[in-house]
């Protein structure tokens, strides 16, 4: 049943079923909640995390927060561990633009989230935004590019 609390963002209408979105939202919130409770976070709940992740999805407009790439929302809940094990790297590479939840702005009593592609989230891992940007700059410079700040 579609959620009144988490209505399907307009950019997902016709692409993702509301029930599938709500299921994905619940799974992502539960995974982050479990991890954060193990880390000793206080005052957190599944409802708080579902709301925060939904807000991040809406704010994303369907794009990777860090790269601006359009994410492939049709990949939600399509990853298959057995196929991944059989096909290895090639299989996972096909999920580079699978929307994932990046955990940011963490504190003992709150957590912030950004939506990005799986590939981006893997590369960023536990880096802060500034550390991730610095890593990206090093990679680009090593590849022979010159980088100039435009902002």
C-alpha positions in Angstrom: 0.0 0.0 0.0 1.4 3.4 -0.9 2.4 5.6 2.0 0.8 8.9 2.8 3.9 9.8 4.8 6.3 9.0 2.0 4.5 9.8 -1.3 6.3 8.7 -4.4 8.5 11.6 -5.7 7.2 12.9 -9.0 10.4 11.8 -10.9 9.7 8.2 -9.9 6.0 8.1 -11.0 5.7 5.5 -13.8 9.2 4.2 -13.1 8.9 2.7 -9.6 5.8 1.2 -8.0 4.9 3.0 -4.7 5.0 -0.3 -2.8 8.5 -1.1 -4.1 9.7 2.4 -3.1 8.3 2.0 0.4 9.9 -1.4 0.7 13.3 0.0 -0.4 12.9 2.9 1.9 12.2 0.6 4.9 15.1 -1.7 4.1 17.6 1.2 3.8 16.4 2.8 7.0 16.6 -0.5 8.9 20.1 -1.2 7.7 21.4 2.3 8.7 19.5 2.2 12.0 21.0 -1.2 12.9 24.5 0.1 12.1 24.0 3.3 14.0 22.6 1.6 17.1 25.7 -0.6 17.1 27.8 2.6 17.0 26.0 3.9 20.1 23.7 6.5 18.5 20.8 7.7 20.7 17.4 9.1 19.9 17.1 7.4 16.5 14.2 5.4 15.2 13.1 3.6 12.0 10.5 6.4 11.4 13.1 9.1 11.8 15.4 7.3 9.3 12.7 6.5 6.8 11.6 10.2 6.9 15.2 11.4 6.5 16.0 9.1 3.6 12.8 10.0 1.9 13.7 13.7 2.2 17.1 12.9 0.7 15.4 11.1 -2.2 13.1 14.0 -2.9 16.0 16.5 -2.7 18.1 14.4 -5.1 15.6 14.9 -7.9 16.7 11.4 -9.0 20.4 12.3 -9.4 23.6 11.4 -7.6 24.4 14.0 -5.0 28.1 14.0 -5.8 28.3 13.5 -9.6 25.0 14.8 -10.8 24.4 11.7 -12.8 20.8 10.5 -13.3 20.4 7.4 -11.2 18.7 4.2 -12.5 15.8 3.8 -10.2 14.5 0.8 -12.2 17.4 -1.1 -10.5 15.8 -0.9 -7.0 15.5 -4.4 -5.5 17.0 -6.0 -8.6 20.4 -7.0 -7.3 20.8 -10.8 -7.1 23.6 -12.2 -4.9 23.7 -15.5 -6.7 24.1 -13.8 -10.1 26.7 -11.5 -8.7 28.7 -14.4 -7.3 28.5 -16.2 -10.7 29.3 -13.1 -12.8 31.5 -11.3 -10.4 32.7 -7.7 -11.2 30.9 -7.5 -14.5 27.5 -8.0 -12.8 28.1 -5.4 -10.1 29.4 -2.9 -12.7 25.9 -3.0 -14.2 24.6 -1.5 -10.9 26.9 1.5 -10.8 23.9 3.9 -10.9 21.7 1.9 -8.5 20.5 4.5 -6.0 22.1 4.1 -2.6 22.0 6.0 0.7 25.2 7.8 1.8 25.4 8.3 5.5 26.7 11.8 6.3 26.7 14.4 9.0 26.7 11.8 11.7 26.5 12.7 15.3 25.5 10.8 18.5 21.9 11.9 18.1 21.3 12.4 14.4 22.3 11.3 11.0 22.0 12.8 7.6 21.7 11.1 4.3 22.4 11.8 0.6 21.4 9.7 -2.3 24.1 8.6 -4.7 25.0 5.8 -7.1 26.4 2.6 -5.7 29.7 3.2 -7.6 30.0 6.7 -6.0 29.1 5.3 -2.5 31.7 2.6 -2.8 34.4 5.1 -3.8 33.4 7.6 -1.1 33.1 4.9 1.6 33.6 6.6 5.0 35.2 9.8 3.7 33.8 13.1 4.6 32.7 15.3 1.6 35.9 17.3 1.8 38.1 14.2 1.9 36.2 12.7 -1.0 36.6 15.8 -3.1 40.4 15.8 -2.3 40.7 12.1 -3.3 38.9 12.9 -6.6 41.2 15.8 -7.3 44.2 13.6 -6.7 42.9 11.0 -9.1 42.1 13.5 -11.8 45.4 15.3 -11.5 47.3 12.0 -11.6 45.5 11.2 -14.9 47.0 14.4 -16.3 44.1 16.8 -16.0 44.3 20.4 -14.7 41.5 21.3 -12.3 40.2 24.8 -11.7 37.6 25.7 -9.1 34.5 27.3 -10.8 32.4 28.1 -7.7 
